[in-house]
Amino acid sequence: MIDVIIAGGGPTGLMLACELRLHGVRVVVLERDPEPSGFVRALGLHVRSIEVLDQRGLLERFLPLGKQYRVGGFFAGLAASWPEGLDTTHSYVLGIPQPVTDRLLAERATELGAEIRRGREVTGLRQDDDGVTVELAGDSHGEEGGVGDGSKGVADGDGCGGTTLRSRYLVGCDGRRSTVRGLLGVGFPGEPSRVETLIGEMEVGVEQETVAAVVAEVRKTQRRFGLGPMGDGVYRVIVPAEGVAGDRSVPPGLDEFRARLRAVAGTDFGVHSPRRLSRFGDATRLAERYRAGRVLLAGDAAHIHPPTGGQGLNLGLQDAFNLGWKLAAEVAGWAPEGLLDSYESERRPVAADVLDNTRAQMELLSTAPGALAVRKLLSELVGFEEVNRYLIEKITAISVRYDVGEGHDLLGRRLRDVELKRGRLYELTHEGRGLLLDRTGRLSAAGWADRVDHVVDESAEFDAPAVLLRPDGHVVWAGADQADLMAPLTRWFGAATG
């Protein structure tokens, strides 16, 4: 039997596959599209996602293919500088197209032993006390066994030319129109789109200088507009739609782009030779629950929101980073009671906060007089260092703090990469295990040696004598007393062995 089936081979599903394989979990990723999409839906990685990649030794793969930016204005495009002294060693945004992120994560997942099956669409599921049966559309030709166990991946045919697979758990990472969420019957309450934006990749018929001048003028009043060069004469074009389409799965045509460009900018820039055309709205929805038995939701399957601030892809990556080690612990049998449920209790409030801040940003992007007045006021407020820092920390997710109990100020926060005598902290986290970083040399995690690394080292960059880090880098204990350490070790890493 497969341990975990992941429905959806986007960044969330691929990151989750990487995390699970670090712990030896047998993973199959099912992706509906037969080939990777080249459409650039997201353009960058925020600080916390950059840290996540660094924690797993992946950042060096990404840095040469991206561009580092230290520019402000991520919150509703309000003019502001990048704050100095952020609590991170990666104080920048990494500009990198989503197809590149997808490719690098897919390569890593495959290296670790995950199996990615393309052109396989989930059409049904049923679960029982022992596992989940997943029904797939299409024939079963080319289906192969589970990862590394020699078992057959095809459990049985469904009699209709389709296939069924059996797994212990299923995670729906299949996007905003999630089939898995729909099959579960999990509610997805929120607000429908009130405005819509067209996005496409196409060539233009005027000089780049002309494009830049027109864009600069239009964006003085219309922030949901832009043309940016992508190379080879192709531009990424974003322009407000006239209304909200009845079916956004139907892409717009080039004529619609031309008409909206003329209406908003006074010119259509001579756009031609479109590569990809799409549309997105400002709907905000949050799944009523992230888990139903042996089936879980992550990424856009669990939450959708406007792309303002560039948080969507990052939020999904961070969902996977939180879930991966917990689900692996459940599969391995050492997870303490409630650990897997803490995925929802920790990540759902984070998503709710992102929904709220994107709602606020959409209001600030409105051209209505009241919204413009509020925007003018906020533009003045971001001139204060504390306000600017607060908004950047929110957008980049480095201010996220989970409720792990009262005590030291570090509790619940992720610990940034700090310098140790032996090197960097994040170099010690590549295997996805817990970490007891001990500056006293008097502590022990001997009963959890199969799950927690004990490192005795010095650092002047945090003020606790010792800290216990979960595999996702969040601090769950800080102190110097061995007796006090035992309860958090048990709470987060299960019973001691030996």
N, C-alpha and C positions, 0 to 999 in steps of 0.2 A: 504494500500500500504506500502511496505517496504520502509524505508527512503534511505538506502544505501546497495547495494549488493557489496560485495568484492569478486572478482574472484582470488582465490589463498590463501591457508591457510598456507603459510610459515611465517617467522618472520615479514616481512613487512606487510602482510595482517592481521596477528594477532595483531600486535602492533597498527595498524590503528583501528581495531575493539575495542580494549581496549580504545583508545582515544575517539572514537565516543560515546561509551557507557557511558563514564564519563559525557557526556552532554545529555544523555537520547535519543540518536539517535537509531532508530530501525535498527539493523544490521543483515544481513545474510551473512556468509562466505561460499563460494562454493569452495570446494577443489576436484580436479579431482581424486587424489589417495584415495583409500578406507581406507587405514591405514596410520598412520604416518611413515615416512621414518626413518630408523635407521642409514642411511649413514651420516657419519661425514664430511660434506662439508666445514664447517667453524669451527675454533677451539677457537675463543676468541672474547671478547668485548673490544673495545678501550675506552679511557677515556670519550669521549663525550657520548657514548652509556651507559656507567656506570652511568654518571650523569643523563641521561634521566630516567633510571630506578629508581634512587634515588629520582628524582623529583616527581615520581608517587608512591613512597612508595613500590616499588617492589624489591629493591636491596637486602633486607634481605632474599628474597627467593633464590636469585642467589648465594650469597657469599658462603654459606656452600657447594654448589655443584661445585664450581670452585676453581681455584688456582690463587693467585695473583703473578704476575711477575713484577719485575722492571729491565728488561733487554733491552738493546738497539738492534740495528741491524734490525729494521723493514723496513728501506728504503733499498731495494735491498740486504738485508743481510750484509750491510756494518758494520764492527765491530765498535761499539760505546757503551758507557755507557748510562744508563738512566739519563736524565738531572735532576739536582736538582732544586727545586723551581718552578716547573711548576704551572701555574695559575689554580690550581684545588685542591680540598681536596681528590681526588681519583687519585693519581699519580701512577698508575699501570695499567697493562693489566690483565684482568680476563680471564684465560684459562678455557673455558667451552665448551663442544661439542655442536654443533648446535641442535641435537635432544633434548637435555636438555632445551636449550633456547626455542625451539618450544613448548615443553610440558608445560613449566612454563607460557608462554604467552597464550597458549590455555586455561590453567586452569583459568588464570585471566580473559580472555575474557568471558569465560562461567560464571564465578562468577558474572560478571557485567551484564550478560543478553544477550550476543551475541549468536546467533545460528550458530553452525558450522555444515555444511552438507557435509559429505565425500562421495566420489564416484559420484560426480556431476560435469560434465564437460560442460563448456560453449561452445556452437557451433554456436551461432548467436546472434545478437543484432540489435535493431532498436530503435531510439530515436525520441522524438517529444518535443514540448514545455513544456510538463508536466512531462515527465519521460522517463524511458528506459525500454524496454521489452527485457528480456534476455531469449534466447532459450537454453535448456539443453538437453544433450543426455540421452538416457535410459528412463526407466519407471518412473512413479511418485509415486510409492509405498513408503510410509514412509515420504513423504513430509509433513511438518507441517506448522502451521501458522507463521506469522511474530512475532517478539519479542514483547510481552507484549501488543499488541493491539487487539488481538482476531480476526484479519483478516486472511483470508486464504492465505498461501504463494503461492499456485499454482493458477496462474491467469487463465490459460486455457491450454488445450492440443493443440499440434501442428498437431495432426492427424497422426503422424508417430511414436507413442510410446514414444515421448519425452514430455517435459514440458516447459512451459514459466512462468517466474516470472516477476513481475512488480515492479519497484523501482523508486524513485525520482532521484537517482544518481547511477552510477556504477564506481567502481575503479578497474582497472586491476593491480593486484599484482601477475600475473601468470607467471612470470619468463621470461627468455631470449627468449624463443620461444612463447611469449605471443600471445594467441589467440585473446584477446581483442584488442591489438595493431593492429594485422593483419586485424581484422574485421573493425576497424576504418579507415584503409588505411593510418595510420600515418607512414611516412618514418622513417627508422632506419639506417641512413648513418653511415659510418665508414670504418674500415679496417678489412678484414677477417683474420683468424688465419694464422700466418706464421709458428708457431711452436706449438707442441701439447705435452701434458704431461699426462701420465697415473697415475691414483690414485686408490688405492684399499686397502681393509682390508683383511688380510690373516695371516696364521701362518707361522713360519719359522722353519727350521730344524737345526739351529746352535745356539750356546750359545749367550746370550745377549752381552757379552763382545766382541765376534767376530764381531757381527753386528755393535756395537759402533765404533770399531777400523776401520772397512772398511768404514763406513759412514764418519768418521772424515777425512780420507785420500781423499776420492772421492770429498768431498765438498770443498776441497782446490781449485779445479778448476771447479767443476760442482755444481752450487747452486740449480739447479732444480732437486735435488735428496735428498732422505732421507728415513729412516726407523725409525719410532718411536713407542715404545710399547704403547698399548692401554689397557692392562690388559688381563688376562685370556689367555696369550700366543699369542694374536692377535697383529699384527703390522699394522700401517698405512704406506703404501708403495707409494712413489712418485718417478717416473723415467721418463726422457724424452722419448717420442715416437720416432720412426724412421722417421715418416713423419706426414702429416696431413690427417686424415681419411676423406673420402668423406661424411660419415654420422656419426657424433659423437653421435647420439642417439643410435647407435649400440655399446654396451659395448665391450671392449677388452676381450680376453680370457686369462686364466692363462699362456698358452704357450707364448703369446706375452709378458707378464710380465717377464717370465723367460728369454726369449731371450734378452730383453732390459736390464735387470739387469746384465746379463753376458757381454753384450756389453759395458755397462757404468762402472760397478764395478768389472768385472772379475769373478763374482760369482752370482748365483741366490739365494744364502742363503737357498736353499732347501725349497723354498716357497711352501705351499700347503694349502688345505682346505680354499679356498677363501670365504669370506662372501659377499663382494660387490666389483665390478670392474667398473671403469668408466674412462672417459678421459675429459680433458678440453683444450681449446686453448687459444690464446692470442688476440682474436678479441676484438676490441674496437668499440662500437657503441653507439650513443646517439639519442634518439627519437627527431624528428623535433619539436614536441610540446608535452606537458604533459597534455593538456586538449583539448577535442573536444566536445563542448556543455556540456552535462551532464555526460560525461565519462572522467575519468582521469586515468593517469598511474603513478605507483610508483614502486620503487625497480628495479629489473632486467628487468622488462617490459619496463622501461624507459631508462636504461643504462646498458651496459655490459663492462667488462674490465678484464684484467688478475687479478688473486687473489693475486698478489704480495702486500705485506704490510697488508694483511688481512682486506681490507676495504669494501668488497662487502656487507656482511650482515649488517655491521654498517651503511653504506650509506643508505640502505633500511630502517632500523629502524628510522634513522633521517629524511628521507623523510616522513614517517608516522607521526612522531612527529610534523613536520611542517604543514602537511596537515590536521591532525585530527581536531584541534580546528577551523580551517578556514571552513572546510566543515560542521562541526557541526553548526557554526554560520549561514551558508547559509541555512541549513535545518530549523533552528530555526527562521529565518527571520530577524535577526538583523545585518547581515553582511553588513558593509559599501561597497560602490561600489569599485570594484577592489580587495577586500580582497582575494577571492578565486583565482584570477589570479596571486596574489603575490606568490602562491605556486610555479608556474613555474618560475617566474622571480627570485625567491630566490634560489630554489633548482637546477635548470638546470645548472647555472654557477658552483655550487659546484660539480656537477657530471662531468662537462667538465674538471674541475681542477683535479679530481681524475683520469679521463681517461688519462690526460697528465702525471700525476706523475707515473701512472702504465706503460705507454709507456716508460718513461725514465728508470724506474726500469728494464723493460724487456731488454732494450739495455745494461744495466749494468750487466745483468745476462748472456749475450752472452759470448761465449768462443772465439770469433773472436779477433785477435790481437788489433785492434783499440779499441774495447770495453774494453778489459783488461787494455789498457793504461789509458782510461778514468776512469775506476774503481779504478785503483791505485791512480790516482790524487784525486778522490772523497774520497777515504779512508783516505788520508792525511787531506782533508778539514773538514771531520766530527770530527776530533780531536779538532777543534775550537768549543768552547761552543756555540757560536751564531749560527753556521751552524747546529750543532747537534740538538739544541733546535728548530730551524726553521723547520727541517725535521720531528721531532717528533710531533710538534704542527700541522703540515699539515696532517700527517698520522692519528693522533688521533682526528682530526676535532675540536680541541679547538680553532683554529685560525680563524674559519669561522666567517665572519662578513657580515651581510646583509645591504643593502643600505636602511636606514630608514631616511636619511637626515643628514645634517651637524650639528656639535655642539660638545658636550662633547665626550671625547675619548671612553666612554663606549657605545655610541650609536651603535646599530646593533650587538653588541657582546652579547653572553650569559653571565650572571652573575654567577660566581661560587658560590658554597654553602658558605655562610658566617655566622659567629656566631652573633646572636642577644641576647639581654637580655633574651628573652623568649625561646631561643633554636637556632635551625638551620633554615636558610632561606628555604631550600628544604622541610622541614617539613610543610611549609605553602603552598606548591604548589601541594599537592597530588590530589586535586580535579580538576586540569586543568583549573583554572580560571586565569584571569589577576590579577596583584598584584601591588598596589601602596605602596611601602615601603618608609615611610615618617619619616625622622629623625627630621623634624622641628615641627611636630604636628600642623601645620597651614593649611594644604592642605585638599582637599575634592574630593571624587569621588562619591558623593551621587547620582547623576543621572545615574550612571552605577553600582549601588550596586548589581544588579542581575548578573553582568558579571565580576566585578573587586572587589577584596578584598582590603580594606584600612587598612594597618597595621602601627601603629605608634610605632617605636622602634629604638634602637640605635645599631650601628655597627661601629667599627673603621677600618673595612676591605675594605671600598671603600670611595672615597673622595667626592661624590655628596651629597647634602643635602637631595635629594629624587630621587627615580627612579621609572619609570613605566615599569613593565615587562609584556610582552605578556604571554599567557599560555605556550609557549615553552621556557620561561626563557630568551628571548632576550630583551635587553633594548631598548625601543623606545622613552624614554624621560628621561632627567636628569636635575634637577634644583630646584628652590625654589619658583617660581612664579605661583600662581593659574591661572592667565590669560594665561600664556604660556602652562599650562598643558591641557587646554580645547581642543586645536586642536589635539594633539596626542590621547587623549581619544576618540574623535570622529572618527579620521582616522582609528584606530585599533579596536574600540569597538562599532562603530555605534552611532546612535543618543541617547541622554540622554532620560530617561523616568521619568515621574512624574513631 
